[in-house]
Amino acid sequence: MNKIMTLVRRCCVSSDHRYQYRLLAFVSIAFCLGSATTGATAQGATGLLTEQTAVEQALADNPSLMAMQLRYEALLAVPSQVGALPDPMLNLNAMNFPTDSWDRDQEAMTQLQVGISQVFPFPGKRGLHEEAAAFDAMAAGHSVDEMRIQLVQNVKARWWQVYYLDRALDTLNKNQTLLRQFIAVAKTKYETGKGLQQDILLAQLELSRLMDQGIQLEALRQHQAIALNTLLDRPAAERFDIPVKVPLSMPALRDEMALYEAAEMYRPTLKQRATHIEAARSRLELAEKDRYPDLRLGVVYGARDGDNPASVGGSRADLFSVMLGAQIPLYSGSKQSKAVSQRTTELARSRYQLIDEKGAVRAAISASVTDYRRSRRQFELFATGIIPQAQLTVQSMLAAYQVSEVDFLNLLRSQMTLFNYELQYWKALSEARQALARLEAAVGQGDLYE
């Protein structure tokens, strides 16, 4: 910096163009270092949170995903329960005791009974109960898969937002350094009578605006870091670093129709809706079978005391009874028929939900493809056209400013324009990666690229 200031002073008091060229060279080098778009700030490898690491931690530790997984495991235990026979009923009875003596051998029908009864649902009902519960468990498994891919998408989106904010802060800090150099140059020119005080004030104002923007970006970064830590089940205030260097390639996507077909094969939410249809169909068949009665079979053994009349002789024999019962669908019109109507409506609703979900998935795919292609084109345009052109513009403005052919305001504007383009460059990269994450979630899995 001292060497630059010395050159500035010599430039201002001398007409020797050698000093002007040397000054231009030094300031151009400083400019190139400050406006590089590759993020050259080095960070230690220790404690870096890569995108893949973040995804792995979320899948291993996210409590919402664990709760959903446990719900699925609990539902796996339901089919065998609802498919089993109802528990039998054990009966212990004291029958026909005379109230005058409570003597067991006084009356012939006094007896102590032990019996057991069992309900047998109409054939096919238990299988349909079990089938419907199995489909419910299968749907819960698909919901776990769906939550998993949504979690991955959210983690990737937050990670790339943090990445953009880190690069934005790096770019802002480098531009602040460059603006301070501009201020020093403007002060030197002013002190030697070659510049204006308003140039210094303009640069200082722009520097203050950058500092304010830095405060906002830092707050946004903290908010995104808190959200990402929450997804990873880590302390909200835990700090982490994001790698500077990431792959910058932007692969071409497959045709949208191919992506639609892949989603119908792999997207868990579509599988879940289809499974709901099968469960609704099983419940409709079960409602139709409810018109047929369940059967109850029971056996009873009655122990008696005392003797038979003299004409018969001998002690009283024990009694054995068999009972058979059946439910009578007496209120079928207001009960079983209504249940069939209800299940029919639920089946139709499930079918429409699947159609609606397919439309939503296709819309999400198309929107993600559109966002990705837009961001990809912007990223390539900034990298290969806009930013190099803006850099040349700033260098040209700087050279013209040294010989007083361009005022300081135009130089400052060109530098701030370059700064905004650099921010848009990193934003386009971040938005493209977030669009890819949304597309991966929308399709479910499979190859997205040509």
RASUL-V495000 format. One record per residue. N is the residue number from 1. RES is the residue in one small letter. PHI is phi as a letter, one per 40 degrees, with the letter a starting at -180 (999 if undefined). OMEGA is omega as a letter, one per 30 degrees, with the letter a starting at -180 (none if undefined). NEAR is the number of other C-alpha atoms within 8 Angstrom. Layout:
n:N res:RES phi:PHI omega:OMEGA near:NEAR
n:N res:RES phi:PHI omega:OMEGA near:NEAR
This chain:
n:1 res:m phi:999 omega:l near:5
n:2 res:n phi:c omega:l near:5
n:3 res:k phi:c omega:l near:6
n:4 res:i phi:c omega:a near:10
n:5 res:m phi:c omega:l near:11
n:6 res:t phi:c omega:l near:8
n:7 res:l phi:c omega:l near:12
n:8 res:v phi:c omega:a near:14
n:9 res:r phi:c omega:l near:11
n:10 res:r phi:c omega:l near:9
n:11 res:c phi:c omega:a near:13
n:12 res:c phi:c omega:a near:10
n:13 res:v phi:b omega:a near:7
n:14 res:s phi:b omega:l near:6
n:15 res:s phi:c omega:a near:6
n:16 res:d phi:c omega:a near:7
n:17 res:h phi:c omega:l near:7
n:18 res:r phi:c omega:l near:6
n:19 res:y phi:c omega:l near:11
n:20 res:q phi:c omega:l near:13
n:21 res:y phi:c omega:l near:8
n:22 res:r phi:c omega:l near:9
n:23 res:l phi:c omega:l near:12
n:24 res:l phi:d omega:l near:11
n:25 res:a phi:c omega:a near:8
n:26 res:f phi:c omega:a near:9
n:27 res:v phi:c omega:l near:9
n:28 res:s phi:c omega:l near:9
n:29 res:i phi:c omega:l near:8
n:30 res:a phi:c omega:l near:9
n:31 res:f phi:c omega:a near:9
n:32 res:c phi:c omega:l near:8
n:33 res:l phi:c omega:a near:8
n:34 res:g phi:c omega:a near:11
n:35 res:s phi:b omega:a near:12
n:36 res:a phi:c omega:a near:8
n:37 res:t phi:b omega:a near:6
n:38 res:t phi:c omega:l near:5
n:39 res:g phi:g omega:a near:10
n:40 res:a phi:c omega:l near:6
n:41 res:t phi:c omega:a near:6
n:42 res:a phi:c omega:l near:5
n:43 res:q phi:b omega:l near:6
n:44 res:g phi:c omega:a near:6
n:45 res:a phi:c omega:a near:6
n:46 res:t phi:c omega:l near:4
n:47 res:g phi:g omega:l near:7
n:48 res:l phi:c omega:l near:10
n:49 res:l phi:b omega:l near:10
n:50 res:t phi:c omega:l near:8
n:51 res:e phi:c omega:a near:8
n:52 res:q phi:c omega:l near:6
n:53 res:t phi:c omega:l near:8
n:54 res:a phi:c omega:l near:13
n:55 res:v phi:c omega:a near:11
n:56 res:e phi:c omega:l near:8
n:57 res:q phi:c omega:a near:10
n:58 res:a phi:c omega:a near:14
n:59 res:l phi:c omega:a near:11
n:60 res:a phi:c omega:a near:6
n:61 res:d phi:b omega:a near:9
n:62 res:n phi:c omega:a near:12
n:63 res:p phi:c omega:l near:7
n:64 res:s phi:c omega:l near:6
n:65 res:l phi:c omega:l near:11
n:66 res:m phi:c omega:l near:9
n:67 res:a phi:c omega:l near:8
n:68 res:m phi:c omega:l near:10
n:69 res:q phi:c omega:l near:10
n:70 res:l phi:c omega:l near:8
n:71 res:r phi:c omega:l near:9
n:72 res:y phi:c omega:a near:12
n:73 res:e phi:c omega:l near:8
n:74 res:a phi:c omega:a near:8
n:75 res:l phi:c omega:l near:12
n:76 res:l phi:c omega:a near:9
n:77 res:a phi:c omega:a near:8
n:78 res:v phi:c omega:a near:12
n:79 res:p phi:d omega:a near:14
n:80 res:s phi:c omega:l near:8
n:81 res:q phi:c omega:a near:8
n:82 res:v phi:c omega:l near:11
n:83 res:g phi:c omega:a near:11
n:84 res:a phi:c omega:l near:7
n:85 res:l phi:c omega:l near:9
n:86 res:p phi:d omega:l near:7
n:87 res:d phi:c omega:l near:5
n:88 res:p phi:c omega:a near:8
n:89 res:m phi:b omega:l near:7
n:90 res:l phi:c omega:a near:8
n:91 res:n phi:b omega:l near:9
n:92 res:l phi:b omega:a near:8
n:93 res:n phi:b omega:l near:7
n:94 res:a phi:b omega:a near:9
n:95 res:m phi:b omega:l near:9
n:96 res:n phi:f omega:l near:8
n:97 res:f phi:c omega:l near:11
n:98 res:p phi:c omega:a near:10
n:99 res:t phi:c omega:l near:5
n:100 res:d phi:c omega:a near:4
n:101 res:s phi:b omega:a near:5
n:102 res:w phi:f omega:a near:7
n:103 res:d phi:c omega:a near:8
n:104 res:r phi:c omega:a near:11
n:105 res:d phi:c omega:a near:10
n:106 res:q phi:c omega:a near:8
n:107 res:e phi:b omega:a near:10
n:108 res:a phi:c omega:a near:9
n:109 res:m phi:c omega:l near:7
n:110 res:t phi:c omega:a near:15
n:111 res:q phi:a omega:l near:13
n:112 res:l phi:b omega:a near:11
n:113 res:q phi:b omega:l near:13
n:114 res:v phi:b omega:a near:11
n:115 res:g phi:a omega:l near:11
n:116 res:i phi:a omega:l near:11
n:117 res:s phi:b omega:a near:12
n:118 res:q phi:b omega:l near:11
n:119 res:v phi:c omega:l near:11
n:120 res:f phi:b omega:l near:10
n:121 res:p phi:d omega:a near:11
n:122 res:f phi:d omega:a near:10
n:123 res:p phi:d omega:l near:5
n:124 res:g phi:h omega:a near:8
n:125 res:k phi:c omega:a near:11
n:126 res:r phi:c omega:l near:12
n:127 res:g phi:c omega:l near:8
n:128 res:l phi:c omega:l near:13
n:129 res:h phi:d omega:a near:14
n:130 res:e phi:c omega:a near:14
n:131 res:e phi:c omega:l near:11
n:132 res:a phi:c omega:l near:14
n:133 res:a phi:c omega:l near:13
n:134 res:a phi:c omega:l near:11
n:135 res:f phi:c omega:l near:12
n:136 res:d phi:c omega:l near:12
n:137 res:a phi:c omega:l near:12
n:138 res:m phi:c omega:l near:10
n:139 res:a phi:c omega:l near:13
n:140 res:a phi:c omega:l near:12
n:141 res:g phi:c omega:l near:10
n:142 res:h phi:c omega:l near:12
n:143 res:s phi:c omega:l near:12
n:144 res:v phi:c omega:l near:12
n:145 res:d phi:c omega:l near:9
n:146 res:e phi:c omega:l near:11
n:147 res:m phi:c omega:l near:9
n:148 res:r phi:c omega:a near:10
n:149 res:i phi:c omega:l near:10
n:150 res:q phi:c omega:l near:9
n:151 res:l phi:c omega:l near:11
n:152 res:v phi:c omega:l near:13
n:153 res:q phi:c omega:l near:13
n:154 res:n phi:c omega:l near:8
n:155 res:v phi:c omega:l near:13
n:156 res:k phi:c omega:l near:13
n:157 res:a phi:c omega:l near:11
n:158 res:r phi:c omega:a near:12
n:159 res:w phi:c omega:a near:11
n:160 res:w phi:c omega:l near:12
n:161 res:q phi:c omega:l near:10
n:162 res:v phi:c omega:l near:12
n:163 res:y phi:c omega:l near:12
n:164 res:y phi:c omega:a near:12
n:165 res:l phi:c omega:l near:12
n:166 res:d phi:c omega:a near:10
n:167 res:r phi:c omega:l near:12
n:168 res:a phi:c omega:l near:11
n:169 res:l phi:c omega:l near:11
n:170 res:d phi:c omega:l near:10
n:171 res:t phi:c omega:l near:15
n:172 res:l phi:c omega:l near:11
n:173 res:n phi:c omega:l near:8
n:174 res:k phi:c omega:l near:11
n:175 res:n phi:c omega:l near:11
n:176 res:q phi:c omega:l near:11
n:177 res:t phi:c omega:a near:9
n:178 res:l phi:c omega:l near:11
n:179 res:l phi:c omega:l near:10
n:180 res:r phi:c omega:l near:10
n:181 res:q phi:c omega:l near:9
n:182 res:f phi:c omega:l near:9
n:183 res:i phi:c omega:l near:12
n:184 res:a phi:c omega:l near:9
n:185 res:v phi:c omega:a near:10
n:186 res:a phi:c omega:l near:13
n:187 res:k phi:c omega:a near:11
n:188 res:t phi:c omega:l near:11
n:189 res:k phi:c omega:l near:14
n:190 res:y phi:c omega:a near:11
n:191 res:e phi:c omega:l near:8
n:192 res:t phi:c omega:l near:10
n:193 res:g phi:g omega:a near:7
n:194 res:k phi:b omega:a near:8
n:195 res:g phi:b omega:a near:11
n:196 res:l phi:b omega:l near:10
n:197 res:q phi:c omega:a near:9
n:198 res:q phi:c omega:l near:6
n:199 res:d phi:c omega:l near:12
n:200 res:i phi:c omega:a near:11
n:201 res:l phi:c omega:l near:8
n:202 res:l phi:c omega:a near:9
n:203 res:a phi:c omega:l near:13
n:204 res:q phi:c omega:l near:9
n:205 res:l phi:c omega:l near:8
n:206 res:e phi:c omega:l near:8
n:207 res:l phi:c omega:l near:11
n:208 res:s phi:c omega:l near:8
n:209 res:r phi:c omega:l near:8
n:210 res:l phi:c omega:l near:10
n:211 res:m phi:c omega:l near:9
n:212 res:d phi:c omega:l near:8
n:213 res:q phi:c omega:l near:8
n:214 res:g phi:c omega:l near:10
n:215 res:i phi:c omega:a near:8
n:216 res:q phi:c omega:l near:8
n:217 res:l phi:c omega:l near:11
n:218 res:e phi:c omega:l near:10
n:219 res:a phi:c omega:l near:8
n:220 res:l phi:c omega:l near:9
n:221 res:r phi:c omega:l near:11
n:222 res:q phi:c omega:l near:8
n:223 res:h phi:c omega:l near:8
n:224 res:q phi:c omega:l near:11
n:225 res:a phi:c omega:l near:13
n:226 res:i phi:c omega:l near:11
n:227 res:a phi:c omega:l near:10
n:228 res:l phi:c omega:l near:11
n:229 res:n phi:c omega:l near:13
n:230 res:t phi:c omega:l near:10
n:231 res:l phi:c omega:a near:11
n:232 res:l phi:c omega:a near:11
n:233 res:d phi:f omega:l near:10
n:234 res:r phi:b omega:l near:8
n:235 res:p phi:d omega:a near:7
n:236 res:a phi:d omega:a near:9
n:237 res:a phi:c omega:a near:7
n:238 res:e phi:c omega:a near:8
n:239 res:r phi:c omega:l near:5
n:240 res:f phi:a omega:l near:7
n:241 res:d phi:b omega:l near:7
n:242 res:i phi:b omega:l near:10
n:243 res:p phi:d omega:l near:11
n:244 res:v phi:c omega:a near:11
n:245 res:k phi:c omega:l near:6
n:246 res:v phi:b omega:l near:5
n:247 res:p phi:c omega:a near:4
n:248 res:l phi:b omega:a near:5
n:249 res:s phi:c omega:l near:4
n:250 res:m phi:b omega:a near:5
n:251 res:p phi:c omega:l near:6
n:252 res:a phi:c omega:a near:6
n:253 res:l phi:c omega:l near:8
n:254 res:r phi:c omega:l near:9
n:255 res:d phi:c omega:a near:6
n:256 res:e phi:c omega:l near:9
n:257 res:m phi:c omega:l near:6
n:258 res:a phi:c omega:l near:8
n:259 res:l phi:c omega:l near:12
n:260 res:y phi:d omega:a near:11
n:261 res:e phi:c omega:l near:8
n:262 res:a phi:c omega:l near:13
n:263 res:a phi:c omega:l near:13
n:264 res:e phi:c omega:l near:10
n:265 res:m phi:c omega:a near:6
n:266 res:y phi:b omega:a near:11
n:267 res:r phi:c omega:a near:15
n:268 res:p phi:c omega:a near:11
n:269 res:t phi:c omega:l near:10
n:270 res:l phi:c omega:l near:11
n:271 res:k phi:c omega:l near:11
n:272 res:q phi:c omega:l near:13
n:273 res:r phi:c omega:l near:14
n:274 res:a phi:c omega:l near:11
n:275 res:t phi:c omega:l near:12
n:276 res:h phi:c omega:l near:12
n:277 res:i phi:c omega:l near:11
n:278 res:e phi:c omega:l near:10
n:279 res:a phi:c omega:l near:13
n:280 res:a phi:c omega:l near:13
n:281 res:r phi:c omega:l near:10
n:282 res:s phi:c omega:a near:12
n:283 res:r phi:c omega:l near:12
n:284 res:l phi:c omega:l near:12
n:285 res:e phi:c omega:l near:9
n:286 res:l phi:c omega:l near:11
n:287 res:a phi:c omega:l near:12
n:288 res:e phi:c omega:l near:10
n:289 res:k phi:c omega:l near:10
n:290 res:d phi:c omega:l near:9
n:291 res:r phi:c omega:a near:10
n:292 res:y phi:c omega:a near:7
n:293 res:p phi:c omega:l near:11
n:294 res:d phi:c omega:a near:10
n:295 res:l phi:b omega:l near:12
n:296 res:r phi:b omega:l near:12
n:297 res:l phi:b omega:l near:12
n:298 res:g phi:b omega:l near:11
n:299 res:v phi:b omega:a near:11
n:300 res:v phi:b omega:l near:11
n:301 res:y phi:b omega:a near:11
n:302 res:g phi:b omega:l near:11
n:303 res:a phi:c omega:a near:10
n:304 res:r phi:b omega:l near:15
n:305 res:d phi:b omega:l near:10
n:306 res:g phi:g omega:a near:10
n:307 res:d phi:b omega:l near:9
n:308 res:n phi:c omega:l near:10
n:309 res:p phi:d omega:a near:6
n:310 res:a phi:d omega:a near:5
n:311 res:s phi:c omega:l near:4
n:312 res:v phi:c omega:l near:6
n:313 res:g phi:g omega:l near:8
n:314 res:g phi:g omega:l near:6
n:315 res:s phi:c omega:a near:8
n:316 res:r phi:c omega:l near:10
n:317 res:a phi:c omega:l near:6
n:318 res:d phi:c omega:a near:8
n:319 res:l phi:b omega:l near:8
n:320 res:f phi:b omega:a near:8
n:321 res:s phi:b omega:l near:7
n:322 res:v phi:b omega:a near:8
n:323 res:m phi:b omega:l near:8
n:324 res:l phi:b omega:a near:8
n:325 res:g phi:b omega:l near:7
n:326 res:a phi:a omega:l near:8
n:327 res:q phi:c omega:l near:7
n:328 res:i phi:b omega:l near:5
n:329 res:p phi:c omega:a near:9
n:330 res:l phi:c omega:a near:4
n:331 res:y phi:b omega:a near:7
n:332 res:s phi:d omega:a near:9
n:333 res:g phi:c omega:a near:7
n:334 res:s phi:b omega:a near:7
n:335 res:k phi:b omega:a near:8
n:336 res:q phi:c omega:a near:14
n:337 res:s phi:c omega:l near:11
n:338 res:k phi:c omega:l near:9
n:339 res:a phi:c omega:l near:9
n:340 res:v phi:c omega:l near:11
n:341 res:s phi:c omega:l near:8
n:342 res:q phi:c omega:a near:8
n:343 res:r phi:c omega:l near:13
n:344 res:t phi:c omega:l near:9
n:345 res:t phi:c omega:l near:8
n:346 res:e phi:c omega:l near:9
n:347 res:l phi:c omega:l near:12
n:348 res:a phi:c omega:l near:8
n:349 res:r phi:c omega:l near:8
n:350 res:s phi:c omega:l near:13
n:351 res:r phi:c omega:l near:11
n:352 res:y phi:c omega:l near:8
n:353 res:q phi:c omega:l near:9
n:354 res:l phi:c omega:l near:11
n:355 res:i phi:c omega:l near:8
n:356 res:d phi:c omega:a near:8
n:357 res:e phi:c omega:l near:11
n:358 res:k phi:c omega:l near:10
n:359 res:g phi:c omega:l near:8
n:360 res:a phi:c omega:l near:8
n:361 res:v phi:c omega:l near:11
n:362 res:r phi:c omega:l near:10
n:363 res:a phi:c omega:l near:8
n:364 res:a phi:c omega:l near:11
n:365 res:i phi:c omega:a near:15
n:366 res:s phi:c omega:l near:9
n:367 res:a phi:c omega:l near:8
n:368 res:s phi:c omega:l near:12
n:369 res:v phi:c omega:l near:13
n:370 res:t phi:c omega:l near:8
n:371 res:d phi:c omega:a near:11
n:372 res:y phi:c omega:a near:13
n:373 res:r phi:c omega:l near:9
n:374 res:r phi:c omega:a near:9
n:375 res:s phi:c omega:l near:12
n:376 res:r phi:c omega:l near:12
n:377 res:r phi:c omega:l near:8
n:378 res:q phi:c omega:a near:10
n:379 res:f phi:d omega:a near:12
n:380 res:e phi:c omega:l near:9
n:381 res:l phi:c omega:l near:9
n:382 res:f phi:c omega:a near:13
n:383 res:a phi:c omega:a near:10
n:384 res:t phi:b omega:a near:8
n:385 res:g phi:b omega:a near:9
n:386 res:i phi:c omega:a near:10
n:387 res:i phi:c omega:l near:12
n:388 res:p phi:d omega:l near:9
n:389 res:q phi:c omega:l near:8
n:390 res:a phi:c omega:l near:11
n:391 res:q phi:c omega:l near:9
n:392 res:l phi:c omega:l near:8
n:393 res:t phi:c omega:l near:9
n:394 res:v phi:c omega:l near:12
n:395 res:q phi:c omega:l near:9
n:396 res:s phi:c omega:l near:8
n:397 res:m phi:c omega:a near:12
n:398 res:l phi:c omega:l near:10
n:399 res:a phi:c omega:a near:9
n:400 res:a phi:c omega:l near:10
n:401 res:y phi:c omega:a near:12
n:402 res:q phi:c omega:l near:9
n:403 res:v phi:b omega:l near:8
n:404 res:s phi:g omega:l near:7
n:405 res:e phi:c omega:l near:7
n:406 res:v phi:b omega:l near:10
n:407 res:d phi:c omega:a near:8
n:408 res:f phi:c omega:a near:8
n:409 res:l phi:c omega:l near:8
n:410 res:n phi:c omega:l near:9
n:411 res:l phi:c omega:a near:13
n:412 res:l phi:c omega:l near:9
n:413 res:r phi:c omega:l near:8
n:414 res:s phi:c omega:l near:12
n:415 res:q phi:c omega:l near:9
n:416 res:m phi:c omega:l near:8
n:417 res:t phi:c omega:l near:9
n:418 res:l phi:c omega:l near:13
n:419 res:f phi:d omega:l near:12
n:420 res:n phi:c omega:l near:8
n:421 res:y phi:c omega:l near:11
n:422 res:e phi:c omega:l near:13
n:423 res:l phi:c omega:l near:11
n:424 res:q phi:c omega:l near:9
n:425 res:y phi:c omega:a near:12
n:426 res:w phi:c omega:l near:12
n:427 res:k phi:c omega:l near:9
n:428 res:a phi:c omega:l near:12
n:429 res:l phi:c omega:a near:13
n:430 res:s phi:c omega:a near:12
n:431 res:e phi:c omega:l near:12
n:432 res:a phi:c omega:l near:14
n:433 res:r phi:c omega:l near:11
n:434 res:q phi:c omega:l near:12
n:435 res:a phi:c omega:l near:12
n:436 res:l phi:c omega:l near:11
n:437 res:a phi:c omega:l near:12
n:438 res:r phi:c omega:l near:12
n:439 res:l phi:c omega:l near:12
n:440 res:e phi:d omega:l near:11
n:441 res:a phi:c omega:a near:13
n:442 res:a phi:c omega:a near:12
n:443 res:v phi:c omega:a near:16
n:444 res:g phi:h omega:l near:12
n:445 res:q phi:a omega:a near:10
n:446 res:g phi:h omega:a near:7
n:447 res:d phi:c omega:a near:4
n:448 res:l phi:c omega:a near:8
n:449 res:y phi:b omega:l near:7
n:450 res:e phi:c omega:none near:6
